[in-house]
Amino acid sequence: MIWKKLQDIDRRIIYTLMIVFLLYPMMFPIGIPIEIDATTKDVFNTLKALNPATDTVVLAASYSVGGAPDVGPQFDAVAKHLFELKIPFLVPSFVSDGPAQVERVLARLESLGLVYGVDAVNLGFITGGEAAVKAFVDNPRTVFIKDFRGNVVADLPIMQRVDKVTDLAYVLDFQTGNPGYADWIRQAPGVKYGAGLVTVSVPAAIPFVNSKQIVGMLKGLRGAAEYELLMERPALAVAKMDAQSLGHLLIVALIILGNTAHFVDKKLSKK
């Protein structure tokens, strides 16, 4: 009798179990071990080697709201790391969703002591896809007239550090589509470039990593979790990876349980 019941578990029980398995690690992170990928280490080591006195970084916010669960935690972790390293960073957005998401991150860092306009700037959105990337590469200091907060970009202290694209020590582009790594590689040859991608985009980018055209890559939510671990500050991405892992384990366990119940019941019914 029990084998028949196990083949027809009430879906409400399954949903309740899934909610528990997902919420518990979000509230009480478990810290399931994660092996850190070499491409994540490349991003971390590149930033750690920079000189706060002379180097400036671009964090390009080219990720949509739909891709934010995968790429947003990457941006959060890297922005916090740059703040701790005291490396100034510019944030242009090449998709319209970008500036508002960036503002949330900068506001949190400002509460920790970041000085807007000196340590970082939210340049806002520029339309045009690859043409916009080209315009920024040609004139990183002047292509934006005003930033997202309405300040005159040329008057900001951080912009005095940048005159041409070669003044940028590293470009890290967080993206969920177009413009993406192919656009940057075409339009900014010679610029040290890294990428933060949604997981499904990773396989197509690997050849560019192997050819060193992409120097460092964060791979989806896991890339963000790996970066948090390298910083020795596990946060939301690590907790989400715990939840994802437990959710997958529950699904596998239920599949095994259901199939076992089916075959045992079938065998008993033949007797």
HUGICOR-V389069 format. One record per residue. N is the residue number from 0. PSI is psi in degrees with one decimal (NA if undefined). Layout:
# HUGICOR-V389069
n->(N	N)
psi->(PSI	PSI)
This chain:
# HUGICOR-V389069
n->(0	1	2	3	4	5	6	7	8	9	10	11	12	13	14	15	16	17	18	19	20	21	22	23	24	25	26	27	28	29	30	31	32	33	34	35	36	37	38	39	40	41	42	43	44	45	46	47	48	49	50	51	52	53	54	55	56	57	58	59	60	61	62	63	64	65	66	67	68	69	70	71	72	73	74	75	76	77	78	79	80	81	82	83	84	85	86	87	88	89	90	91	92	93	94	95	96	97	98	99	100	101	102	103	104	105	106	107	108	109	110	111	112	113	114	115	116	117	118	119	120	121	122	123	124	125	126	127	128	129	130	131	132	133	134	135	136	137	138	139	140	141	142	143	144	145	146	147	148	149	150	151	152	153	154	155	156	157	158	159	160	161	162	163	164	165	166	167	168	169	170	171	172	173	174	175	176	177	178	179	180	181	182	183	184	185	186	187	188	189	190	191	192	193	194	195	196	197	198	199	200	201	202	203	204	205	206	207	208	209	210	211	212	213	214	215	216	217	218	219	220	221	222	223	224	225	226	227	228	229	230	231	232	233	234	235	236	237	238	239	240	241	242	243	244	245	246	247	248	249	250	251	252	253	254	255	256	257	258	259	260	261	262	263	264	265	266	267	268	269	270)
psi->(-42.3	-31.6	-33.0	-40.4	-37.1	-19.2	-11.6	54.2	135.1	128.3	-26.1	-33.8	-42.7	-45.6	-39.5	-43.7	-42.3	-42.1	-44.8	-44.9	-27.5	-39.4	-37.8	-51.5	-21.7	-34.3	-35.3	81.1	137.6	-36.2	45.0	128.7	137.1	127.7	129.3	125.7	151.3	-33.6	-31.5	-42.1	-34.6	-43.0	-50.2	-48.0	-34.7	-46.2	-39.3	-26.0	-5.6	159.1	117.1	-26.6	-27.4	-21.0	142.9	142.9	150.3	127.3	100.5	120.4	84.7	33.9	139.7	168.6	-38.0	-32.7	-2.1	-37.4	-28.1	-44.1	-30.6	-47.0	-28.8	-49.7	-44.4	-48.7	-44.4	-42.0	-42.6	-39.6	-44.5	-39.5	-43.9	-33.8	-9.5	34.0	116.8	146.2	142.1	143.3	90.0	150.2	130.7	7.2	150.3	-21.8	-16.6	-54.6	-41.1	-37.0	-38.5	-40.3	-38.0	-42.1	-45.7	-37.1	-40.5	-40.4	-32.9	-34.7	-17.6	-4.2	-0.3	136.4	111.5	137.2	-17.0	-50.3	-27.7	158.8	136.8	97.0	-21.5	-169.4	135.8	127.4	161.1	-4.7	-125.4	-34.3	-35.5	-40.1	-44.4	-43.0	-40.6	-42.6	-39.4	-37.2	70.8	-23.4	-26.9	-8.0	-29.8	121.9	-48.4	149.6	-176.8	-25.2	1.7	5.4	148.7	117.0	-42.6	-21.7	-9.9	136.8	-37.4	-29.6	-13.7	-12.6	-11.2	123.1	-39.6	167.4	-27.9	-9.5	-9.9	125.1	-28.5	139.1	121.0	114.8	114.2	117.6	153.1	7.8	-125.8	139.4	155.3	-157.9	-35.5	-38.2	-44.2	-41.5	-38.7	-41.6	-15.7	56.2	138.7	-14.1	133.4	117.9	132.6	167.7	144.8	117.6	156.0	151.5	-40.3	-18.1	-9.1	-48.6	-40.0	-21.4	-14.2	-41.5	-33.2	-29.0	-45.1	-31.5	1.0	14.1	-25.2	119.7	93.8	133.8	134.7	127.8	93.5	-158.7	-37.7	-38.8	-39.5	-42.5	-41.9	-40.5	-40.5	-38.6	-36.7	-33.5	-10.8	36.0	69.7	131.9	-138.7	-38.8	-40.8	-42.2	-39.2	-35.8	-38.0	-46.6	-42.5	-43.1	-44.8	-37.5	-42.6	-41.0	-39.1	-45.2	-45.4	-42.9	-41.3	-36.8	-45.8	-44.2	-45.6	-42.3	-38.7	-44.9	-39.5	-49.3	-36.2	-44.4	-39.7	-41.0	-41.9	-33.4	-19.8	-15.9	NA)
